[in-house]
Amino acid sequence: MILKLALCSLRFDKIISICMVASLCAVIAPLLLLFSLRFGIISNLEHKLSSNPSNLEIRMMSGYRLDQQFFDELKNNPHIGFVMPLTRSLSVTANVSFNGRIVQNLETLPTGDGDPIVREMGLDGELTKTEAYLSETTAQDLGLKVGDTFKFVISRITDNKTVNAVVPFTLKGIIKKELLPHKTILVNFDTLVYMEDFRDGFDPPVFSDGSNPNIKRQTFAKARIYVKSLSDLEPVSRMLRQNYSITDKLASVENLKAISKVLSFIFTTIALTSIAGGVMATIGLIFTNLSRLEKTFALLFLSGLSKSGVFLIVVIQNFILSVCAYLCSLGLFYAGMFTFNLYFKDLLGPETLVSILNVTHVITGGLLTVLICVLVSMVLCRFKVLNLKVADSLRNV
């Protein structure tokens, strides 16, 4: 009977009920949109920071004599996620040709299991000595696709004559330009070593018959270093700067982190202010509605309905109104979210969503809305309805 009375009261005062739902929507929908913008923008910043391997890279600017102990220490460092030796800068350039097209002076880098750039593309990093990954820019310039065979060319001068080593390579994958912006080719580590040996006058495998390999190599000029996470960048950079000339993106990462913190603070402050205003508005709406229904409650008391029954009617009514208001607010929110994402799609890219809420956020928002409305109605009902004096309420009837 209590539920039926609550529903009948809402239906009888349907105009007032609709106005209350609309008033709650005016508070809830902007809050949902604000939270979605905060979550979307901050999440995008954090994702761009953590998902781009170039932010985790530390590059050596000069050549050194790095022995195996140096690389072993780096591999055992808990802050470092990937390290691989590099040869001299002059030894890592190569020319690549395919179907009459040629790209000269490509930078050649070694790759292997655990390479962050390769892993981000969903590739395994395991290459044979005549397989390679190409940057997207290079692959487009040559018209290559995965599985194609191209010519890998390096040169050396022997007895005042230019000697070319032309080796057929198979393309195993293409690295998107966001991860590898320069014209670059990734090869097996042994292949990179053989390139330098060939240019130093040896006859290593792959680029010659392998009759005169370099068996005395003990050091490398540089290292390809990636830390595990953004928080590991600062301690590793500090450690390496003591003995080596390096460059990293620590300053850029710190700037983006600062921007993220500032935006988070701004959004949080606005959200808390809006929530406080929303709660006050809800209190005002429910209080006004209860004041309007005083005479109705007095008549219900005279008809024999207990105070607890009237209390339940008020709570059920506000529960129903809060659910309806939240569902309507969700509709308005999704319309606003679609508009925001559509507008910024062309500016920031199709994969960037500036406004987004996941299922957990939506459910949490609904529960909080219902909880606040029910609690406010219970408190106000306790002081406004349960202390109601029937004679005073009906004096002017």
Stockholm file with secondary structure:
# STOCKHOLM 1.0

chainA/1-397         MILKLALCSLRFDKIISICMVASLCAVIAPLLLLFSLRFGIISNLEHKLSSNPSNLEIRMMSGYRLDQQFFDELKNNPHIGFVMPLTRSLSVTANVSFNGRIVQNLETLPTGDGDPIVREMGLDGELTKTEAYLSETTAQDLGLKVGDTFKFVISRITDNKTVNAVVPFTLKGIIKKELLPHKTILVNFDTLVYMEDFRDGFDPPVFSDGSNPNIKRQTFAKARIYVKSLSDLEPVSRMLRQNYSITDKLASVENLKAISKVLSFIFTTIALTSIAGGVMATIGLIFTNLSRLEKTFALLFLSGLSKSGVFLIVVIQNFILSVCAYLCSLGLFYAGMFTFNLYFKDLLGPETLVSILNVTHVITGGLLTVLICVLVSMVLCRFKVLNLKVADSLRNV
#=GR chainA/1-397 SS CHHHHHHHHHHHTHHHHHHHHHHHHHHHHHHHHHHHHHHHHHHHHHHHHHHCGGGGEEEECSCCCBCHHHHHHHHTCTTEEEEEEECCGGGSEEEEEETTEEEEEEEEEEECTTCHHHHHTTCCCCCCTTEEEEEHHHHHHHTCCTTCEEEEEEEEEETTEEEEEEEEEEEEEEECTTTCCSSEEEEEHHHHHHHHHHHTTCBCTTTSCSSBCCCCCCCBSEEEEEESSHHHHHHHHHHHHTTSCEEESHHHHHHHHHHHHHHHHHHHHHHHHHHHHHHHHHHHHHHHHHHHTHHHHHHHHHTTCCHHHHHHHHHHHHHHHHHHHHHHHHHHHHHHHHHHHHHHHHHHCTTCCSSCCCHHHHHHHHHHHHHHHHHHHHHHHHHHTTTCCHHHHHTTC
#=GC SS_cons         CHHHHHHHHHHHTHHHHHHHHHHHHHHHHHHHHHHHHHHHHHHHHHHHHHHCGGGGEEEECSCCCBCHHHHHHHHTCTTEEEEEEECCGGGSEEEEEETTEEEEEEEEEEECTTCHHHHHTTCCCCCCTTEEEEEHHHHHHHTCCTTCEEEEEEEEEETTEEEEEEEEEEEEEEECTTTCCSSEEEEEHHHHHHHHHHHTTCBCTTTSCSSBCCCCCCCBSEEEEEESSHHHHHHHHHHHHTTSCEEESHHHHHHHHHHHHHHHHHHHHHHHHHHHHHHHHHHHHHHHHHHHTHHHHHHHHHTTCCHHHHHHHHHHHHHHHHHHHHHHHHHHHHHHHHHHHHHHHHHHCTTCCSSCCCHHHHHHHHHHHHHHHHHHHHHHHHHHTTTCCHHHHHTTC
//
